[in-house]
């Protein structure tokens, strides 16, 4: 291709400190693209729009900007002059279309940084769909040249959008000096423990040295390290035949015969919390939130070097969900909703490798339906299919096929899963019913088909028809998905109904709202795993603020404040993430990490459960937490506790950076190794 000759052409300039910059594709800088083939001359009658040989055509459809650059060929490129009004981390999205159902890509380069946008066909040359770059770009205020290099043929570009992630970059503040935690007090009489999730067939973990951070460290904490350690917690929760590179040295193979009583191999999966039941409902919910974090902030996982770990964590869960799914002639026959008896399990305090109690498998069927369980599993598989679509399309297709089958089963055979599995009712009762999961699952199926390049309306219509509002007095949890479902619908439709519902709910979580705040700034909802609710709300508030609306950046500010409180910006200067910071929880309620058969042993836990979020404050008092192993209400850990926090940490990293630990340092931690 001839060398371009740069001359000026008017290009978009953002007003002041705008957080979103729209760049219409035809407003490129003059460059010499020699393409005089007959279909391209004049851009379908719009020759006045074309000063050069680049193919500018009139775009059509409700999401088009008016014109698009078309007939793209591999090797071409376009350049644009961009004014960045405010420093920050920016995500690049593009409105693309292609009638060719194959892999397409272009590279965007800006200020010495580059990111790639990958996508597939959209079913037509004017069937527009948004595609997101793999990594965000860290930019100071000023003028830049954006260069778009075409890495494949046969697609159209309508417009680009640069969106600043989060609010104004704060002035760095030194990390507060830790103060000692209160001395543990004697434990009360044991009470049965609560519980969360399961997992699947191991996927090799292949840690590599993380790349340089994608933006300077300007936040209160090292969010790259916190994100990295959250995945160590998920590895510590794995059941089954562990891979050779499992990084947690004190965990070995376990539960290898799980599922044999119903003819399934359910040996894998994730252990629940500090116990060893595989409760599939909260496990699936956790996998959905983990996947949502990658859908929204994939660039942060890539830049921090944690993308492989995130994919492996999700696949360990989705492989289990696939194994739990019995089908015949393309339809769901049964789905495993629990492995193990909660009461028998909670009577045992010891490592999972030495368990000897019976571990029965409970199924949902057409005769014993469980709509919330099947629909949540469908949401987990559908959201994960979006995550795996760029790297493993065949696995993504398998996930999506199973998601459709499970959702249709949930919709056709309606009933509460906790009625079908009475033992689950004692630990994870379906308080909110299944309507929220039917909306949630349908919304994720719609997103998954769109990510595959298929125009989809059926599941979007189902989601909208089933939506009846959200539970404004609560928040996203393993039981209630109404909040996340409303955000997905607001993102997809822009309908004021969903936006008004979400904002009314988020406003309740503001300091002047109805949710109780501690003096130190934690939004406190409930005593049982209080930090899990704050983290989940922070995660959803950040997503909504980044993608839909953030008046006065109050939702972003809320998200950041709650994450920072958890990591140590609190009156105790105490980290509620195990193994992070100088002063952190030492004795989470966790059988394997305790290294003892005595729940009430006065010795600290033998193993450090790196990355685990403990339950937190038992009341709206900044000092209402004691590091006591027997207190499962405030010191339990669980897959669902970490799920929303992990995505919120990725968002923090995308804005403020932070270096994950290098391999040599990471594998120097007690109980952590490369496994090879």
Protein Blocks (a to p, Z undefined) as FASTA:
>chain_A
ZZdddddddddddehjafbdcddfklcccdddddfbfklgopgoiamlpmblbdcddded
jkbghiacehiaehiacddddddfbgcddddddddddfbdcdddddddeehiacdddddd
ehiaklccddddfbdcdddedddddddddfbehiadfbdcdddehjdddddddddddddd
ddddddddddddddfbdcddddddddddddddfbdcfbfbdfklmmmmmmmmmmmmpgcj
ddfklcblkbccehklgoklnopafkgccdfklmmbdcfklmmmmmmmmmmmmmmmmmmm
mmnopmmmmmmmmmmmmmmmmmmpcceehiafbdcfbgcjfklmmmpgcdfklgcbdcdd
ddddfklgcfklmmmmmmmmmmmmmmmmmmommlmmmmmmmmmmmmmmmmmmgcdfklmm
mmlmmmmccfkojmlmmmmmmmmmmmmmmmnopacfklmmmmmmmpgbjafkbccdfklm
klmmmmmmmmmnopaklmmmmmmmmmmmpmklmbdcdfkopacfbfghplmmmmmmmmmm
mmmmmmmocghhlmmmmmmmmmmmmnopafkopafbghiajbdcfbbccfklnopabfkl
cbdcfbdcehiacfbjabdcfklcccdfklmmlmcccfklmmmmmmmmmmmmmmngpadd
dfklmmmpghiaehZZ
